[in-house]
Amino acid sequence: MQRFVITMVVTAALGLAALPAGAFPHRTQEMKELQHRQRQDNKVLKQQQRAMRNVMKQHEQSPESKQRFNRNMKSQKQLARRTHREQVRRLKEQGK
């Protein structure tokens, strides 16, 4: 069993070493900057939503308004994710 595992690991290592250098996408400086900006955007959004939740907890709300508030929070997250995906897609298309 050990021989089989060792053989598979060696085969995989040699197989990866034989791949051309262009087989893996390179992370460009623009992609790094974009990912950094997106992480910062996510942090800001989380902080804003946390603050809004804390404010809303201090007030009485009807179940409908709570539900509407939660949907709004969820849609903000989805919009941010969609925007980030679109930015990454555009950057990748520019590189081609």
N, CA, C and O atoms as CSV, one atom per row, in Angstrom:
chain,resi,resn,atom,element,x,y,z
A,1,MET,N,N,0.825,-1.186,0.000
A,1,MET,CA,C,0.000,0.000,0.000
A,1,MET,C,C,0.873,1.256,0.000
A,1,MET,O,O,0.582,2.221,-0.706
A,2,GLN,N,N,1.940,1.234,0.795
A,2,GLN,CA,C,2.823,2.386,0.847
A,2,GLN,C,C,3.518,2.615,-0.490
A,2,GLN,O,O,3.700,3.755,-0.917
A,3,ARG,N,N,3.894,1.553,-1.129
A,3,ARG,CA,C,4.554,1.677,-2.433
A,3,ARG,C,C,3.618,2.329,-3.442
A,3,ARG,O,O,4.039,3.157,-4.251
A,4,PHE,N,N,2.348,1.948,-3.386
A,4,PHE,CA,C,1.363,2.513,-4.305
A,4,PHE,C,C,1.209,4.016,-4.064
A,4,PHE,O,O,1.205,4.798,-5.015
A,5,VAL,N,N,1.084,4.420,-2.811
A,5,VAL,CA,C,0.926,5.839,-2.475
A,5,VAL,C,C,2.160,6.623,-2.896
A,5,VAL,O,O,2.043,7.703,-3.476
A,6,ILE,N,N,3.332,6.089,-2.608
A,6,ILE,CA,C,4.570,6.766,-2.987
A,6,ILE,C,C,4.660,6.896,-4.499
A,6,ILE,O,O,5.041,7.947,-5.014
A,7,THR,N,N,4.311,5.828,-5.212
A,7,THR,CA,C,4.331,5.856,-6.675
A,7,THR,C,C,3.382,6.923,-7.214
A,7,THR,O,O,3.726,7.650,-8.146
A,8,MET,N,N,2.196,7.017,-6.631
A,8,MET,CA,C,1.217,8.021,-7.086
A,8,MET,C,C,1.709,9.447,-6.816
A,8,MET,O,O,1.539,10.327,-7.660
A,9,VAL,N,N,2.306,9.677,-5.669
A,9,VAL,CA,C,2.822,11.005,-5.328
A,9,VAL,C,C,3.949,11.391,-6.274
A,9,VAL,O,O,3.990,12.521,-6.761
A,10,VAL,N,N,4.849,10.476,-6.532
A,10,VAL,CA,C,5.964,10.760,-7.438
A,10,VAL,C,C,5.439,11.028,-8.848
A,10,VAL,O,O,5.899,11.952,-9.519
A,11,THR,N,N,4.484,10.227,-9.293
A,11,THR,CA,C,3.901,10.417,-10.622
A,11,THR,C,C,3.230,11.786,-10.727
A,11,THR,O,O,3.392,12.488,-11.726
A,12,ALA,N,N,2.489,12.156,-9.707
A,12,ALA,CA,C,1.824,13.456,-9.716
A,12,ALA,C,C,2.843,14.594,-9.735
A,12,ALA,O,O,2.663,15.578,-10.453
A,13,ALA,N,N,3.904,14.464,-8.953
A,13,ALA,CA,C,4.932,15.507,-8.901
A,13,ALA,C,C,5.625,15.645,-10.255
A,13,ALA,O,O,5.853,16.758,-10.728
A,14,LEU,N,N,5.954,14.528,-10.869
A,14,LEU,CA,C,6.605,14.576,-12.186
A,14,LEU,C,C,5.649,15.126,-13.239
A,14,LEU,O,O,6.057,15.861,-14.137
A,15,GLY,N,N,4.392,14.767,-13.121
A,15,GLY,CA,C,3.398,15.274,-14.076
A,15,GLY,C,C,3.249,16.784,-13.981
A,15,GLY,O,O,3.164,17.457,-15.008
A,16,LEU,N,N,3.215,17.327,-12.777
A,16,LEU,CA,C,3.119,18.777,-12.615
A,16,LEU,C,C,4.381,19.480,-13.086
A,16,LEU,O,O,4.314,20.581,-13.633
A,17,ALA,N,N,5.531,18.851,-12.876
A,17,ALA,CA,C,6.793,19.453,-13.301
A,17,ALA,C,C,6.894,19.493,-14.825
A,17,ALA,O,O,7.568,20.360,-15.382
A,18,ALA,N,N,6.231,18.564,-15.491
A,18,ALA,CA,C,6.328,18.491,-16.947
A,18,ALA,C,C,5.391,19.474,-17.649
A,18,ALA,O,O,5.527,19.700,-18.852
A,19,LEU,N,N,4.442,20.061,-16.911
A,19,LEU,CA,C,3.514,20.994,-17.543
A,19,LEU,C,C,4.246,22.255,-17.985
A,19,LEU,O,O,5.190,22.688,-17.325
A,20,PRO,N,N,3.820,22.842,-19.088
A,20,PRO,CA,C,4.456,24.090,-19.517
A,20,PRO,C,C,4.153,25.210,-18.511
A,20,PRO,O,O,3.184,25.146,-17.754
A,21,ALA,N,N,4.998,26.222,-18.529
A,21,ALA,CA,C,4.860,27.321,-17.570
A,21,ALA,C,C,3.547,28.074,-17.760
A,21,ALA,O,O,3.033,28.646,-16.799
A,22,GLY,N,N,2.998,28.090,-18.949
A,22,GLY,CA,C,1.768,28.818,-19.221
A,22,GLY,C,C,0.511,28.070,-18.839
A,22,GLY,O,O,-0.594,28.566,-19.060
A,23,ALA,N,N,0.656,26.891,-18.272
A,23,ALA,CA,C,-0.522,26.095,-17.930
A,23,ALA,C,C,-1.287,26.680,-16.751
A,23,ALA,O,O,-2.492,26.463,-16.620
A,24,PHE,N,N,-0.595,27.417,-15.897
A,24,PHE,CA,C,-1.249,28.027,-14.747
A,24,PHE,C,C,-1.362,29.525,-14.976
A,24,PHE,O,O,-0.399,30.150,-15.421
A,25,PRO,N,N,-2.510,30.113,-14.684
A,25,PRO,CA,C,-2.655,31.563,-14.895
A,25,PRO,C,C,-1.778,32.340,-13.915
A,25,PRO,O,O,-1.657,31.980,-12.744
A,26,HIS,N,N,-1.181,33.397,-14.412
A,26,HIS,CA,C,-0.338,34.237,-13.577
A,26,HIS,C,C,-1.193,35.302,-12.914
A,26,HIS,O,O,-2.101,35.859,-13.532
A,27,ARG,N,N,-0.901,35.576,-11.675
A,27,ARG,CA,C,-1.614,36.640,-10.977
A,27,ARG,C,C,-0.916,37.944,-11.296
A,27,ARG,O,O,0.221,38.178,-10.886
A,28,THR,N,N,-1.603,38.774,-12.021
A,28,THR,CA,C,-1.017,40.047,-12.386
A,28,THR,C,C,-1.175,41.038,-11.247
A,28,THR,O,O,-1.928,40.805,-10.301
A,29,GLN,N,N,-0.463,42.134,-11.349
A,29,GLN,CA,C,-0.541,43.177,-10.338
A,29,GLN,C,C,-1.956,43.759,-10.280
A,29,GLN,O,O,-2.466,44.061,-9.201
A,30,GLU,N,N,-2.588,43.913,-11.455
A,30,GLU,CA,C,-3.954,44.456,-11.476
A,30,GLU,C,C,-4.925,43.540,-10.735
A,30,GLU,O,O,-5.810,44.006,-10.018
A,31,MET,N,N,-4.746,42.224,-10.918
A,31,MET,CA,C,-5.634,41.272,-10.241
A,31,MET,C,C,-5.427,41.348,-8.724
A,31,MET,O,O,-6.392,41.297,-7.963
A,32,LYS,N,N,-4.176,41.471,-8.291
A,32,LYS,CA,C,-3.897,41.593,-6.868
A,32,LYS,C,C,-4.555,42.848,-6.298
A,32,LYS,O,O,-5.157,42.813,-5.225
A,33,GLU,N,N,-4.432,43.959,-7.034
A,33,GLU,CA,C,-5.027,45.209,-6.567
A,33,GLU,C,C,-6.547,45.110,-6.520
A,33,GLU,O,O,-7.181,45.599,-5.586
A,34,LEU,N,N,-7.121,44.478,-7.528
A,34,LEU,CA,C,-8.574,44.304,-7.564
A,34,LEU,C,C,-9.042,43.461,-6.389
A,34,LEU,O,O,-10.027,43.799,-5.734
A,35,GLN,N,N,-8.347,42.372,-6.121
A,35,GLN,CA,C,-8.726,41.513,-5.007
A,35,GLN,C,C,-8.576,42.247,-3.676
A,35,GLN,O,O,-9.384,42.057,-2.766
A,36,HIS,N,N,-7.559,43.074,-3.561
A,36,HIS,CA,C,-7.367,43.851,-2.340
A,36,HIS,C,C,-8.523,44.838,-2.158
A,36,HIS,O,O,-9.076,44.964,-1.066
A,37,ARG,N,N,-8.879,45.534,-3.237
A,37,ARG,CA,C,-10.015,46.475,-3.176
A,37,ARG,C,C,-11.301,45.759,-2.814
A,37,ARG,O,O,-12.098,46.262,-2.022
A,38,GLN,N,N,-11.503,44.581,-3.397
A,38,GLN,CA,C,-12.722,43.831,-3.121
A,38,GLN,C,C,-12.768,43.377,-1.667
A,38,GLN,O,O,-13.833,43.387,-1.050
A,39,ARG,N,N,-11.626,42.979,-1.117
A,39,ARG,CA,C,-11.587,42.602,0.299
A,39,ARG,C,C,-11.934,43.797,1.179
A,39,ARG,O,O,-12.662,43.669,2.164
A,40,GLN,N,N,-11.401,44.960,0.809
A,40,GLN,CA,C,-11.708,46.167,1.570
A,40,GLN,C,C,-13.203,46.505,1.468
A,40,GLN,O,O,-13.827,46.888,2.458
A,41,ASP,N,N,-13.767,46.360,0.271
A,41,ASP,CA,C,-15.208,46.605,0.084
A,41,ASP,C,C,-16.031,45.674,0.962
A,41,ASP,O,O,-17.005,46.093,1.587
A,42,ASN,N,N,-15.632,44.407,1.004
A,42,ASN,CA,C,-16.354,43.433,1.828
A,42,ASN,C,C,-16.282,43.799,3.301
A,42,ASN,O,O,-17.275,43.685,4.019
A,43,LYS,N,N,-15.108,44.239,3.758
A,43,LYS,CA,C,-14.965,44.635,5.158
A,43,LYS,C,C,-15.858,45.829,5.487
A,43,LYS,O,O,-16.508,45.861,6.532
A,44,VAL,N,N,-15.882,46.805,4.586
A,44,VAL,CA,C,-16.707,47.990,4.813
A,44,VAL,C,C,-18.182,47.611,4.836
A,44,VAL,O,O,-18.930,48.084,5.692
A,45,LEU,N,N,-18.605,46.767,3.909
A,45,LEU,CA,C,-19.997,46.333,3.863
A,45,LEU,C,C,-20.377,45.594,5.146
A,45,LEU,O,O,-21.453,45.820,5.699
A,46,LYS,N,N,-19.497,44.715,5.618
A,46,LYS,CA,C,-19.774,43.990,6.865
A,46,LYS,C,C,-19.904,44.947,8.035
A,46,LYS,O,O,-20.797,44.792,8.868
A,47,GLN,N,N,-19.020,45.934,8.107
A,47,GLN,CA,C,-19.089,46.901,9.201
A,47,GLN,C,C,-20.387,47.700,9.143
A,47,GLN,O,O,-21.032,47.923,10.167
A,48,GLN,N,N,-20.764,48.130,7.939
A,48,GLN,CA,C,-22.008,48.887,7.788
A,48,GLN,C,C,-23.201,48.042,8.193
A,48,GLN,O,O,-24.085,48.514,8.908
A,49,GLN,N,N,-23.233,46.800,7.741
A,49,GLN,CA,C,-24.367,45.948,8.059
A,49,GLN,C,C,-24.421,45.626,9.546
A,49,GLN,O,O,-25.504,45.557,10.128
A,50,ARG,N,N,-23.272,45.432,10.159
A,50,ARG,CA,C,-23.243,45.171,11.594
A,50,ARG,C,C,-23.787,46.378,12.359
A,50,ARG,O,O,-24.564,46.221,13.301
A,51,ALA,N,N,-23.376,47.579,11.953
A,51,ALA,CA,C,-23.860,48.794,12.602
A,51,ALA,C,C,-25.374,48.959,12.405
A,51,ALA,O,O,-26.093,49.337,13.330
A,52,MET,N,N,-25.842,48.670,11.187
A,52,MET,CA,C,-27.285,48.781,10.925
A,52,MET,C,C,-28.061,47.773,11.762
A,52,MET,O,O,-29.129,48.097,12.281
A,53,ARG,N,N,-27.543,46.564,11.899
A,53,ARG,CA,C,-28.206,45.546,12.725
A,53,ARG,C,C,-28.298,45.992,14.184
A,53,ARG,O,O,-29.327,45.829,14.839
A,54,ASN,N,N,-27.190,46.560,14.676
A,54,ASN,CA,C,-27.184,47.024,16.064
A,54,ASN,C,C,-28.205,48.133,16.287
A,54,ASN,O,O,-28.865,48.171,17.325
A,55,VAL,N,N,-28.335,49.027,15.328
A,55,VAL,CA,C,-29.322,50.105,15.445
A,55,VAL,C,C,-30.732,49.523,15.394
A,55,VAL,O,O,-31.602,49.934,16.163
A,56,MET,N,N,-30.959,48.579,14.503
A,56,MET,CA,C,-32.297,47.999,14.358
A,56,MET,C,C,-32.693,47.178,15.592
A,56,MET,O,O,-33.875,47.076,15.922
A,57,LYS,N,N,-31.699,46.595,16.270
A,57,LYS,CA,C,-31.995,45.814,17.471
A,57,LYS,C,C,-32.498,46.701,18.601
A,57,LYS,O,O,-33.203,46.232,19.494
A,58,GLN,N,N,-32.140,47.974,18.566
A,58,GLN,CA,C,-32.532,48.885,19.626
A,58,GLN,C,C,-33.986,49.335,19.512
A,58,GLN,O,O,-34.519,49.925,20.452
A,59,HIS,N,N,-34.632,49.069,18.385
A,59,HIS,CA,C,-35.996,49.522,18.140
A,59,HIS,C,C,-36.929,48.333,17.943
A,59,HIS,O,O,-36.537,47.284,17.431
A,60,GLU,N,N,-38.142,48.524,18.355
A,60,GLU,CA,C,-39.171,47.513,18.113
A,60,GLU,C,C,-39.520,47.515,16.625
A,60,GLU,O,O,-39.637,48.571,16.003
A,61,GLN,N,N,-39.682,46.327,16.073
A,61,GLN,CA,C,-40.025,46.205,14.658
A,61,GLN,C,C,-41.113,45.168,14.491
A,61,GLN,O,O,-41.236,44.220,15.267
A,62,SER,N,N,-41.887,45.380,13.462
A,62,SER,CA,C,-42.872,44.358,13.123
A,62,SER,C,C,-42.152,43.244,12.363
A,62,SER,O,O,-41.079,43.467,11.802
A,63,PRO,N,N,-42.735,42.058,12.346
A,63,PRO,CA,C,-42.086,40.949,11.610
A,63,PRO,C,C,-41.870,41.270,10.129
A,63,PRO,O,O,-40.881,40.843,9.534
A,64,GLU,N,N,-42.806,42.026,9.538
A,64,GLU,CA,C,-42.653,42.376,8.116
A,64,GLU,C,C,-41.455,43.294,7.897
A,64,GLU,O,O,-40.709,43.133,6.932
A,65,SER,N,N,-41.277,44.261,8.802
A,65,SER,CA,C,-40.151,45.175,8.620
A,65,SER,C,C,-38.821,44.457,8.877
A,65,SER,O,O,-37.820,44.765,8.230
A,66,LYS,N,N,-38.802,43.508,9.811
A,66,LYS,CA,C,-37.592,42.710,10.029
A,66,LYS,C,C,-37.253,41.908,8.778
A,66,LYS,O,O,-36.099,41.826,8.357
A,67,GLN,N,N,-38.282,41.327,8.206
A,67,GLN,CA,C,-38.074,40.521,7.006
A,67,GLN,C,C,-37.579,41.393,5.850
A,67,GLN,O,O,-36.671,41.006,5.114
A,68,ARG,N,N,-38.182,42.566,5.701
A,68,ARG,CA,C,-37.770,43.489,4.644
A,68,ARG,C,C,-36.322,43.934,4.867
A,68,ARG,O,O,-35.542,44.019,3.918
A,69,PHE,N,N,-35.967,44.215,6.113
A,69,PHE,CA,C,-34.603,44.622,6.463
A,69,PHE,C,C,-33.615,43.509,6.113
A,69,PHE,O,O,-32.578,43.769,5.503
A,70,ASN,N,N,-33.932,42.274,6.495
A,70,ASN,CA,C,-33.040,41.145,6.209
A,70,ASN,C,C,-32.892,40.913,4.715
A,70,ASN,O,O,-31.801,40.601,4.238
A,71,ARG,N,N,-33.981,41.061,3.976
A,71,ARG,CA,C,-33.896,40.915,2.511
A,71,ARG,C,C,-33.008,41.995,1.909
A,71,ARG,O,O,-32.234,41.740,0.987
A,72,ASN,N,N,-33.131,43.191,2.439
A,72,ASN,CA,C,-32.319,44.293,1.944
A,72,ASN,C,C,-30.834,44.026,2.193
A,72,ASN,O,O,-29.994,44.274,1.328
A,73,MET,N,N,-30.525,43.519,3.383
A,73,MET,CA,C,-29.134,43.192,3.710
A,73,MET,C,C,-28.607,42.114,2.758
A,73,MET,O,O,-27.486,42.204,2.258
A,74,LYS,N,N,-29.426,41.107,2.522
A,74,LYS,CA,C,-29.026,40.004,1.645
A,74,LYS,C,C,-28.813,40.510,0.217
A,74,LYS,O,O,-27.859,40.108,-0.448
A,75,SER,N,N,-29.691,41.380,-0.247
A,75,SER,CA,C,-29.548,41.886,-1.613
A,75,SER,C,C,-28.299,42.751,-1.752
A,75,SER,O,O,-27.675,42.770,-2.813
A,76,GLN,N,N,-27.928,43.465,-0.692
A,76,GLN,CA,C,-26.691,44.246,-0.740
A,76,GLN,C,C,-25.483,43.328,-0.913
A,76,GLN,O,O,-24.585,43.620,-1.703
A,77,LYS,N,N,-25.463,42.232,-0.182
A,77,LYS,CA,C,-24.363,41.267,-0.304
A,77,LYS,C,C,-24.314,40.672,-1.710
A,77,LYS,O,O,-23.246,40.554,-2.311
A,78,GLN,N,N,-25.492,40.300,-2.224
A,78,GLN,CA,C,-25.542,39.704,-3.561
A,78,GLN,C,C,-25.067,40.687,-4.617
A,78,GLN,O,O,-24.341,40.312,-5.538
A,79,LEU,N,N,-25.473,41.944,-4.485
A,79,LEU,CA,C,-25.052,42.964,-5.439
A,79,LEU,C,C,-23.538,43.140,-5.396
A,79,LEU,O,O,-22.897,43.260,-6.440
A,80,ALA,N,N,-22.968,43.156,-4.200
A,80,ALA,CA,C,-21.511,43.284,-4.069
A,80,ALA,C,C,-20.810,42.094,-4.721
A,80,ALA,O,O,-19.830,42.270,-5.445
A,81,ARG,N,N,-21.311,40.882,-4.465
A,81,ARG,CA,C,-20.703,39.684,-5.067
A,81,ARG,C,C,-20.779,39.735,-6.589
A,81,ARG,O,O,-19.805,39.442,-7.282
A,82,ARG,N,N,-21.950,40.113,-7.097
A,82,ARG,CA,C,-22.143,40.190,-8.545
A,82,ARG,C,C,-21.200,41.222,-9.162
A,82,ARG,O,O,-20.607,40.982,-10.214
A,83,THR,N,N,-21.070,42.357,-8.507
A,83,THR,CA,C,-20.183,43.408,-9.003
A,83,THR,C,C,-18.737,42.931,-9.006
A,83,THR,O,O,-18.001,43.181,-9.960
A,84,HIS,N,N,-18.331,42.249,-7.948
A,84,HIS,CA,C,-16.959,41.741,-7.880
A,84,HIS,C,C,-16.686,40.721,-8.979
A,84,HIS,O,O,-15.633,40.745,-9.615
A,85,ARG,N,N,-17.643,39.828,-9.192
A,85,ARG,CA,C,-17.474,38.833,-10.262
A,85,ARG,C,C,-17.339,39.516,-11.622
A,85,ARG,O,O,-16.511,39.128,-12.445
A,86,GLU,N,N,-18.159,40.530,-11.842
A,86,GLU,CA,C,-18.124,41.258,-13.117
A,86,GLU,C,C,-16.776,41.964,-13.296
A,86,GLU,O,O,-16.229,41.977,-14.398
A,87,GLN,N,N,-16.245,42.542,-12.236
A,87,GLN,CA,C,-14.949,43.206,-12.323
A,87,GLN,C,C,-13.844,42.209,-12.658
A,87,GLN,O,O,-12.976,42.503,-13.480
A,88,VAL,N,N,-13.867,41.049,-12.040
A,88,VAL,CA,C,-12.856,40.021,-12.318
A,88,VAL,C,C,-12.987,39.548,-13.756
A,88,VAL,O,O,-11.982,39.367,-14.444
A,89,ARG,N,N,-14.214,39.345,-14.216
A,89,ARG,CA,C,-14.434,38.896,-15.591
A,89,ARG,C,C,-13.886,39.917,-16.588
A,89,ARG,O,O,-13.226,39.553,-17.561
A,90,ARG,N,N,-14.171,41.211,-16.335
A,90,ARG,CA,C,-13.678,42.258,-17.232
A,90,ARG,C,C,-12.160,42.298,-17.257
A,90,ARG,O,O,-11.559,42.453,-18.320
A,91,LEU,N,N,-11.538,42.160,-16.096
A,91,LEU,CA,C,-10.084,42.194,-16.024
A,91,LEU,C,C,-9.473,41.011,-16.781
A,91,LEU,O,O,-8.462,41.163,-17.466
A,92,LYS,N,N,-10.090,39.837,-16.652
A,92,LYS,CA,C,-9.588,38.661,-17.374
A,92,LYS,C,C,-9.749,38.845,-18.880
A,92,LYS,O,O,-8.880,38.431,-19.648
A,93,GLU,N,N,-10.848,39.458,-19.309
A,93,GLU,CA,C,-11.050,39.681,-20.741
A,93,GLU,C,C,-10.036,40.671,-21.284
A,93,GLU,O,O,-9.593,40.531,-22.424
A,94,GLN,N,N,-9.663,41.659,-20.502
A,94,GLN,CA,C,-8.650,42.624,-20.939
A,94,GLN,C,C,-7.305,41.941,-21.149
A,94,GLN,O,O,-6.543,42.311,-22.042
A,95,GLY,N,N,-7.023,40.949,-20.326
A,95,GLY,CA,C,-5.745,40.247,-20.430
A,95,GLY,C,C,-5.636,39.351,-21.635
A,95,GLY,O,O,-4.531,38.988,-22.037
A,96,LYS,N,N,-6.764,38.984,-22.227
A,96,LYS,CA,C,-6.725,38.067,-23.378
A,96,LYS,C,C,-6.400,38.781,-24.650
A,96,LYS,O,O,-6.328,38.155,-25.708
